[in-house]
Amino acid sequence: MVDTAIDHLSKSPIKAAVGEPWRTLIRRAAENLRVYAKMSGLYPAAGDLAAWSAADVRPYLQVALDLFDELAPAERLAILGGTAASFHAIGADRLPGGAS
């Protein structure tokens, strides 16, 4: 058996509604325990690199987090900003949801 990674959440259609066929395809992939999802590098799919925001990619991250749900709460918080906060010495109180 071979593990597989879906790079950049399969270049989800950022700036469009979180819909089909992306949602069904990512759900099918998540059903396979040998499939992993890489959630970095989503901004290029948002179109104009100067015009995207975290709010644009958040719905796609949320779908992936919900489907690939084998994360412990601390791991989920790390993905949602805790790792970046630690690296950049940003207080947890400045992150959405208070991730640390």
N, C-alpha and C positions, 0 to 999 in steps of 0.2 A: 504494500500500500504506500501511496505517496501523499504527503501533506501538500496542500495548495494554499496559496495566499491570493486574495483578491486585492490587487493593488489599487490604492486610492478609492476604495469602495466602488470600483468599476466605473470610475469617472461619472458618478451620479449626475443627473441633469440639474445642477445647481441653478438657481434663478427660475426654475419651473416648479410647479407644485410637486410635492413628493408623491409621485403616482406610479402608474404602470408604464412600461413593464418592469421598471427598475425594482419596485418594491417586491413583486412576485419573484423575480430572479434572485434577489439578495436573500429573500426568505428561504427559497429552495436551497441555496448554497449554505445557509446557516444550519439547516437540518443535518448536514454532514459534519460530523465531529472532526474530520480531517481538513476542513476548510477554515482558514483564518482570514480576518479582514484587516487590512492596513488602512488606518483612518487618517493618515497624514497626506499632505499634498492635495487637498480638495480645492483650494482656491483657484487653480487654473481652469477648472470646470465652471467657475462662476462668471466667466466672460472677461470683461474689462478688469485687468488686475488692479486698477486704481479705484474701482467702484464696488468691491465686495466687502462684506463685513462678516463677523462671526455669526451674526443672526442669519445670514444667507446659508451657511453650512450646518447650523445647529440642527435643523429638522432631519437631515441625513444622518448625522452622528447619532441622534436619538433613536432613529429606526435601527441602525446597526447595533447600538448598545442594547436595545430591547431584544433583538434577534440573537445576537451572539452573547447571551446572558450568563455566561460562565464566569463573570467577573465578581470578585468580592467587592464590597462597598468601597474599600480603600483604593482598589484598582480603578474603579469607575471614577472616583474623585481625582485620581492622578491623571487620567485621560482628559477629564473636563477642566484641567488647568493646574492641578497640584504640581505636576512635574515642572511646568514652565514657571510657576510661582517660586518653587524651590530654587531653580537654576538662576532666575533673575532677581531673587531676594525680594519678591513682591509679597506683601502681607496678605494672608488668606482672606482678610476682611474686604479686600479689593476685588475678589473673584466672585462671579455669580454663584450663589449657593454656599459661599464660604468654604470652598475646597481648600484643603491644606496638604 
